[in-house]
């Protein structure tokens, strides 16, 4: 059986795979104008596949969730439809 302990319908959620961690600081990359920008984020609730972002991300931001470990801030990005 599964029990819901806490829930937030309006929360921003991203795939857990999109997160990068260094010394306990979490970040991810967002894309604007075909360029990757690093954002430090504060984490909230998580489930098996996604995690809530409490700060550092805005609704509508495009998040890199594949290959982000190879990016640097300001790096050009090519979108994949796969």
C-alpha positions as CSV (number, residue, x, y, z in Angstrom):
1,X,0.0,0.0,0.0
2,X,1.1,3.6,-0.7
3,X,0.2,6.5,1.5
4,X,0.5,10.1,0.6
5,X,2.1,12.0,3.4
6,X,2.5,15.4,1.8
7,X,1.5,16.8,-1.6
8,X,1.7,20.1,-3.4
9,X,-0.3,20.4,-6.7
10,X,1.2,23.8,-7.6
11,X,4.8,22.7,-7.1
12,X,7.5,22.9,-9.8
13,X,8.8,19.4,-10.4
14,X,11.7,18.1,-12.5
15,X,13.0,14.7,-13.3
16,X,15.5,13.7,-10.6
17,X,18.0,12.8,-13.4
18,X,18.2,16.5,-14.3
19,X,19.9,17.4,-11.0
20,X,23.6,17.8,-10.5
21,X,25.2,17.7,-7.1
22,X,28.5,19.0,-5.9
23,X,29.4,19.1,-2.2
24,X,25.7,19.1,-1.2
25,X,24.7,21.9,-3.5
26,X,22.2,21.0,-6.1
27,X,21.9,22.6,-9.6
28,X,20.5,22.1,-13.0
29,X,20.7,23.7,-16.4
30,X,18.0,25.7,-18.0
31,X,17.9,26.7,-21.7
32,X,17.3,30.2,-23.0
33,X,17.9,31.3,-26.6
34,X,19.7,27.9,-27.3
35,X,22.2,28.5,-24.5
36,X,22.5,26.5,-21.2
37,X,22.6,28.4,-17.9
38,X,23.4,26.8,-14.6
39,X,20.9,27.4,-11.7
40,X,21.4,26.5,-8.1
41,X,18.2,25.1,-6.7
42,X,16.6,24.3,-3.4
43,X,14.9,20.9,-3.3
44,X,11.6,19.9,-1.7
45,X,9.5,16.7,-1.8
46,X,10.4,13.8,-4.1
47,X,8.9,10.6,-5.4
48,X,10.3,7.8,-7.5
49,X,11.1,9.9,-10.6
50,X,10.6,13.6,-9.9
51,X,11.6,16.2,-7.3
52,X,10.1,19.4,-6.2
53,X,12.1,22.6,-6.8
54,X,11.4,25.2,-4.1
55,X,13.6,28.0,-5.5
56,X,15.9,28.7,-8.4
57,X,13.5,27.7,-11.1
58,X,10.5,29.4,-12.6
59,X,7.4,28.0,-14.3
60,X,8.1,27.7,-18.0
61,X,11.8,27.3,-17.7
62,X,13.2,24.6,-20.1
63,X,15.3,22.1,-18.0
64,X,18.1,19.9,-19.5
65,X,17.6,16.4,-18.3
66,X,20.0,14.4,-20.6
67,X,23.7,15.2,-21.0
68,X,23.8,18.0,-18.5
69,X,27.0,16.6,-17.0
70,X,28.8,17.6,-20.1
71,X,27.5,21.2,-20.1
72,X,29.1,24.4,-18.8
73,X,27.4,27.8,-18.1
74,X,26.9,29.6,-21.4
75,X,27.3,26.5,-23.5
76,X,25.2,26.3,-26.8
77,X,22.5,23.7,-26.7
78,X,20.9,21.7,-29.5
79,X,17.4,20.3,-28.7
80,X,16.6,16.7,-29.5
81,X,13.1,15.5,-30.3
82,X,13.9,11.9,-29.0
